[in-house]
């Protein structure tokens, strides 16, 4: 397990990625624990940075293919 410095999302489908994002939002809304929305926001922020896009464009892209 010490070999995992970073986790890759290369093998995640668009559907799976959208499901993870929505699940983190849902969990935050229903538990009130900010760790879930913080994780969601950090993930989306990093992906948007790498893809050189806005959050709105990225989420719209994922929703378009689901």
Secondary structure, DSSP 8 states (H G I E B T S, - for coil): -TT-SS---TT--HHHHHHHHHHHHHHHHHH--HHHHHHHHHHHHHHHHHHT--HHHHHHHHHHT-
